[in-house]
Amino acid sequence: MDVIMPQLGETVAEGTVANWHKSVGDTIAKNDILLDVETDKVSMEIPAPKDGVLAEIRVAAGETVDVGTVLAIILGEGEEAAPQPQAAPAAASPASNAADEPTIVEPTAISAMPRQGSIRLSPAVRRLVSEHQLDVSAITGTGRDGRITRRDVVDYIDSGMADSTTRVDTASHPVGDTVIAERVSPSAAQPTAAAEMTGGRIPFNRIRRLTADHMVKSKATSPHVLQAVEVNFGNVDRVRLAVRESFKADNGFSLTYLPFIAHAVCRALAEFPHANASVNDDALVLHESVNLAIAIDLGPEGLVAPVLKSAERLTVTELAHGVQDLAKRSRSNRLNPDDLSGGTYTLSNSGTFGTLITAPIINQPQVAILSTDGVRKKPVVVESADGDSIGIRPVGILAQSFDHRAFDGAYSAAYLDRVRKLLESDNWFREL
């Protein structure tokens, strides 16, 4: 039976073999984990589809291939492998597709560094080399025909050799399809004094690197503007307190402010569609559904923003379950690529830590993101027919960063005011 590269998401056309858990000749049982496959966003474990013996591995760790590519062959008892198709000689196939060949990266000699010749790298390996600014000629390849695999690069980084030998100087030589390598003195590669004071150097993991790159690009792309409103959550609190015990007993988790805010946001976006949009060249693309991205904290690992699709159709209780599900799957590494794609508006929830106000960075290509900060009891002015008085109410701030290319401050302010009024006056018992 063929083990093929699975479809990792609606918009994903290829995947990278991160590593193999089994070797050729191993006896395996159905659902044993064979290998890990990753995209730029997630990693997934691929189980064995049947009992048998792993007869052949056709795609080495570190290689990126199209969906549907045969990764390995599993043979059951009495089965024999079909012969692998033979490729025609290069000279006899002038119409062969160059895009199917591994990328050839040629290190350029600088500062009397000897030329190493052409080195074949998969896109995943090339990306890792670029991220860590490595000289590929210093890495020993253990893959087929001596090719450098992703594991070779990771082992090289973990060995500490990358800090004391060569690096790519990306400041002087931008890294694209061609890697420019240059010698770096050992002293230049030493940790900074600040790093030593904090206990050492901690390389960014994959999520941290992707987040850093995404945030820098967002700030460079969108002119960010911050606006905030103060919200009296007394109306929401009456419902939360009334159903707190029964909700937790029925659902297994507590009812927080977030699903109420998410529901109000979805209703307000229907009236202010320019905030549920993305910029495409010189046009604003309005989205029919609210695909609500929820920022999930993963601790030191970083954060992700999985998406609740068509959130405008969900009740408060359904939104609460959706957020809970995304949080659990995020923290157990069980998200799939579709969970992380298609977002049209993002909620960032720092309120559990008691923050006062946060200026979030827009999740590109969206045009707005809302921060939900801490809710505290505060004295507020209570207006009534008998005059004004002072009352104690739960109050919090909702802060929105928006892309000034998409709309202006008045539009953003009107939208935030609508969210505030919904939270303060809606019949939330009915919405539950």
Secondary structure, DSSP 4 states (H G I P E B T S, - for coil): -EEE----STT--EEEEEEESS-TT-EE-TT-EEEEEE-SS-EEEEE-SSSEEEEEE-S-TT-EEETT-EEEEEE-TT--PPPPPPPPPGGG-TT--GGGSPEEE-PBP-TTPPP---EEE-HHHHHHHHHHTB-GGGSPP-SGGGPPPHHHHHHHHHTTHHHHSEE--TTTS--SSS-B-EE--TTTTSPPHHHHHTTS-----HHHHHHHHHHHHHHHHS-EEEEEEEEETHHHHHHHHHHHHHHHHHHSS---SHHHHHHHHHHHHHH-GGGSEEEETTEEEE-SS--EEE-EE-GGG-EE--EETTGGG--HHHHHHHHHHHHHHHHTT---GGGGS---EEEEE-GGGT-S---PPP-TTBSEEEEEEEEEEEEEEE--TT--EEEEEEEEEEEEEEETTT--HHHHHHHHHHHHHHHHHS-HHHH-
